[in-house]
Amino acid sequence: MTAPRPTFNPARALAVRVLTRVLAGETFAAPALDAALAQARLPARDAGLATHVVYGTLRHAPMLEAALTPLLRGETHPRARALLLAGSFEKLVLGTPPHAVVSEYVGLARGARLAPPGLVNAVLRRVERPAESDETRYALPGWLLEVFRTSYGERAGGVLSNLLEPQPLWLSVTDAGVRSLEAEGHVVEPGPNGVDRVTLARPLRETAAYRKGQAQPINPASLAVVDALGDVAEQRVLDLAGGAGVKAAMLAARGAGVTSVDLMARKHDAARANLGRLGLRADFLTHDLTAPLDVPPALLVLLDAPCTGTGTLRSHPEIKLRLTPGAVGELAALQARMLPNAAALVQPGGLLVYSVCSVTPEEGPEVVRDFLAAHPDFVPEPVPELGVPTVPAGDGVLTVAEGGVDGFFITRLRRAGPASG
Ligand SMILES: C[S@@+](CC[C@H](N)C(=O)[O-])C[C@H]1O[C@@H](n2cnc3c(N)ncnc32)[C@H](O)[C@@H]1O
């Protein structure tokens, strides 16, 4: 006997399960979705639908919540809430015909036992777009809208609309990697800063280019941080808060001798494995950079500090659902403790690049302003032309978060004294 065919689409069931975990704050969308897709092994089209529903629902969640709130009384089970958000996303944003949304999601609620079918039927029939305001149009709370307006000025409208679009996959690919990806039927288009925009026909990890170390995911703005260090060939570079080593990999590929420092040893394991895949190497040190680090100073030091991630809302939309103004202050305080310890590792005449993937003034320009006031031996230097658009921000620049490029604050601080070494 064959099992009866499910009366619902497994992609949507998977999307709702992932959304439930992400909305509960248990995990981030990318690892949860990767793990669920790897286990389910859905056909490429269904995997694409699940990805679209998860990220689209998260990007539009504040607007969808405003649409659902008047229709819900009392507590809604988290799984039912995730299902209603996903159904509302398809009806109100994707423009899927309302009868199709209702029938699909009622079937899902019943077949996968995710929510009371009667509730889903009643709510999805009635849900409509909430009253138009900037908060619902851009699906952001008022305080975050203000952050974007302050940081991007007249470009803020373009940035805010862009954050609601699907995020492209950015890969730094060798020429052989491009040929290999195209031969396998993937689409490779040149993007900003020499990073390619790639549309895959199957998961990245299954491509020959990835397995052979010919392709590395990196946002064009993240690569711009590496560019801000200038020529690194044959130079010793301290990569502070190096994490899973994306920038370390780019530095090593450019011929730098990299020492990567992070609080978390497990990130070193991930970085080491990735560098091995790319045929590159670096040294690793596990250290809490809120305390001084006892290693010989270097002429080139990068501090890519931990931050709120407000520059990455297009690829990590769940951040905006969790972030509070208080968290911005806490991260700014952490950055302010780490920056002097990074500065102490810069040789006289050397260069310190400070970056955060956040667009809040507190974490970028204000941390640097306060540091410079207390460290007169450092002076800000103009950031050279980068391969992505930027706007001025205090003593540095902010990359413009448009077209899938992340918003990074980047500054160059030169230590007084003759360069030697
Ligand atoms: C923005 S991420 C780094 C990304 C990395 N540079 C890259 O390009 O892949 C910030 C990193 O700071 C690390 N971190 C957080 N607090 C730290 C501390 N007190 N000392 C050292 N590293 C810390 C985190 O573990 C995280 O890996």
The ligand as an SDF file (V2000), in Angstrom:
LIG
                    3D

 27 29  0  0  0  0  0  0  0  0999 V2000
   31.1340   40.7870   13.0260 C   0  0  0  0  0  0  0  0  0  0  0  0
   31.6000   39.2650   13.6690 S   0  0  0  0  0  0  0  0  0  0  0  0
   33.1130   38.9770   12.8220 C   0  0  0  0  0  0  0  0  0  0  0  0
   33.0190   38.5610   11.3860 C   0  0  0  0  0  0  0  0  0  0  0  0
   34.3740   38.2150   10.8030 C   0  0  0  0  0  0  0  0  0  0  0  0
   35.3010   39.3270   10.8980 N   0  0  0  0  0  0  0  0  0  0  0  0
   34.2840   37.7730    9.3690 C   0  0  0  0  0  0  0  0  0  0  0  0
   34.5700   38.5360    8.4530 O   0  0  0  0  0  0  0  0  0  0  0  0
   33.9010   36.5950    9.1510 O   0  0  0  0  0  0  0  0  0  0  0  0
   32.1510   39.6950   15.2720 C   0  0  0  0  0  0  0  0  0  0  0  0
   32.8910   38.6280   16.0360 C   0  0  0  0  0  0  0  0  0  0  0  0
   33.2540   39.1930   17.3120 O   0  0  0  0  0  0  0  0  0  0  0  0
   33.3830   38.1180   18.1950 C   0  0  0  0  0  0  0  0  0  0  0  0
   33.4110   38.6750   19.5710 N   0  0  0  0  0  0  0  0  0  0  0  0
   32.3560   39.0920   20.3200 C   0  0  0  0  0  0  0  0  0  0  0  0
   32.7910   39.5570   21.5080 N   0  0  0  0  0  0  0  0  0  0  0  0
   34.1420   39.4300   21.5000 C   0  0  0  0  0  0  0  0  0  0  0  0
   35.1580   39.7280   22.4580 C   0  0  0  0  0  0  0  0  0  0  0  0
   34.8580   40.2480   23.6430 N   0  0  0  0  0  0  0  0  0  0  0  0
   36.4410   39.4450   22.1290 N   0  0  0  0  0  0  0  0  0  0  0  0
   36.7380   38.8920   20.9280 C   0  0  0  0  0  0  0  0  0  0  0  0
   35.8310   38.6120   19.9800 N   0  0  0  0  0  0  0  0  0  0  0  0
   34.5390   38.8710   20.2640 C   0  0  0  0  0  0  0  0  0  0  0  0
   32.2200   37.2250   17.8800 C   0  0  0  0  0  0  0  0  0  0  0  0
   32.4720   35.9050   18.3120 O   0  0  0  0  0  0  0  0  0  0  0  0
   32.1470   37.3570   16.3500 C   0  0  0  0  0  0  0  0  0  0  0  0
   32.7910   36.2860   15.7300 O   0  0  0  0  0  0  0  0  0  0  0  0
  1  2  1  0
  2  3  1  0
  2 10  1  0
  3  4  1  0
  4  5  1  0
  5  6  1  0
  5  7  1  0
  7  8  2  0
  7  9  1  0
 10 11  1  0
 11 12  1  0
 11 26  1  0
 12 13  1  0
 13 14  1  0
 13 24  1  0
 14 15  1  0
 14 23  1  0
 15 16  2  0
 16 17  1  0
 17 18  1  0
 17 23  2  0
 18 19  1  0
 18 20  2  0
 20 21  1  0
 21 22  2  0
 22 23  1  0
 24 25  1  0
 24 26  1  0
 26 27  1  0
M  CHG  2   2   1   9  -1
M  END
$$$$
